[in-house]
Amino acid sequence: MNKDNLTRKELAEVINGHLGYPQNSCAALVDAFLEQMKGSLLDAESIKLVHFGTFTVREKHPRRGRNPRTGEAITIKSRQMVTFRPSKKLREQINE
């Protein structure tokens, strides 16, 4: 498995290896899971995956900034962003 990124195909292959389902079914399962996550985030709902972490949509207010290329002062518009907070168990495993 590639250590830089984890792709949908690689997720499907892992599911196939663990459960033995056909590759197309595993790919459909991964796609359905990601679509459900995307739909929940678009509806501004939090997603909590026990022993993994929580995805939330957060509102960022407008603020002053500057263009690094020109130094010109600009106003950065308000926007929403997705944040991830790992669970305590995941943080402990990462820091071992």
Backbone torsions as a table, in degrees:
resi	resn	phi	psi	omega
1	MET	NA	141.4	179.4
2	ASN	-67.1	130.4	-177.3
3	LYS	-83.2	-14.0	-178.3
4	ASP	-80.1	-46.3	-177.5
5	ASN	-137.9	152.0	173.6
6	LEU	-110.3	118.8	-175.7
7	THR	-97.8	168.1	176.3
8	ARG	-59.4	-41.8	-179.2
9	LYS	-61.8	-42.6	179.3
10	GLU	-66.1	-37.9	175.4
11	LEU	-61.3	-43.9	178.9
12	ALA	-62.7	-38.2	178.9
13	GLU	-66.2	-38.2	178.2
14	VAL	-65.4	-44.0	178.2
15	ILE	-62.4	-42.7	177.7
16	ASN	-59.2	-43.3	-179.5
17	GLY	-66.8	-36.9	-178.0
18	HIS	-81.3	-39.6	-173.1
19	LEU	-106.2	-19.5	178.0
20	GLY	79.1	11.4	176.4
21	TYR	-72.5	157.4	177.5
22	PRO	-59.6	150.0	-176.3
23	GLN	-57.3	-41.1	-179.0
24	ASN	-65.8	-37.2	178.2
25	SER	-65.8	-38.9	179.0
26	CYS	-67.0	-40.5	177.8
27	ALA	-64.5	-40.3	178.3
28	ALA	-65.8	-37.1	177.8
29	LEU	-63.7	-46.0	178.2
30	VAL	-62.0	-45.6	-179.9
31	ASP	-62.5	-41.2	179.8
32	ALA	-65.2	-41.2	178.8
33	PHE	-62.7	-46.8	-179.2
34	LEU	-67.5	-36.6	176.8
35	GLU	-64.6	-40.3	177.8
36	GLN	-63.8	-42.7	177.5
37	MET	-62.2	-45.6	-179.3
38	LYS	-61.9	-43.2	178.7
39	GLY	-61.4	-42.0	179.0
40	SER	-65.0	-42.7	179.9
41	LEU	-67.2	-37.3	177.4
42	LEU	-65.4	-27.6	176.0
43	ASP	-87.9	9.9	179.3
44	ALA	61.3	31.7	176.5
45	GLU	-95.8	147.0	175.7
46	SER	-80.6	151.8	176.4
47	ILE	-122.9	116.9	179.5
48	LYS	-110.1	120.0	176.1
49	LEU	-110.7	109.4	-175.1
50	VAL	-57.9	137.6	-178.4
51	HIS	66.4	11.5	176.5
52	PHE	-125.9	-61.7	179.1
53	GLY	161.0	-172.8	-176.6
54	THR	-128.2	131.2	173.7
55	PHE	-100.9	130.1	177.5
56	THR	-134.1	155.8	174.6
57	VAL	-99.2	128.1	-175.6
58	ARG	-122.2	140.4	178.8
59	GLU	-88.0	128.0	174.1
60	LYS	-107.5	127.8	-177.2
61	HIS	-80.1	158.5	177.8
62	PRO	-63.8	149.0	-179.6
63	ARG	-150.8	165.1	177.8
64	ARG	-84.5	141.6	177.6
65	GLY	-148.8	-171.2	176.5
66	ARG	-145.1	151.3	175.8
67	ASN	-75.2	117.1	-176.3
68	PRO	-66.0	-25.1	-179.0
69	ARG	-75.6	-42.4	-175.0
70	THR	-107.2	-17.2	-176.9
71	GLY	80.7	1.1	-178.5
72	GLU	-68.7	135.1	177.3
73	ALA	-74.5	135.2	179.8
74	ILE	-137.6	164.5	172.8
75	THR	-104.4	123.6	177.8
76	ILE	-86.8	123.9	-174.6
77	LYS	-66.1	159.1	174.1
78	SER	-70.6	149.2	-177.5
79	ARG	-159.8	169.1	175.3
80	GLN	-109.5	148.5	177.6
81	MET	-142.5	156.1	178.4
82	VAL	-93.4	131.9	175.5
83	THR	-119.4	154.1	178.6
84	PHE	-126.0	130.8	175.4
85	ARG	-120.2	113.2	-178.6
86	PRO	-68.0	152.2	177.6
87	SER	-71.0	162.5	179.0
88	LYS	-58.9	-41.8	-178.7
89	LYS	-63.2	-43.2	178.8
90	LEU	-65.4	-43.2	178.6
91	ARG	-59.3	-42.1	-180.0
92	GLU	-64.7	-41.2	-179.9
93	GLN	-66.5	-38.2	179.1
94	ILE	-66.2	-38.1	-175.6
95	ASN	-86.0	3.5	177.8
96	GLU	-72.0	NA	NA
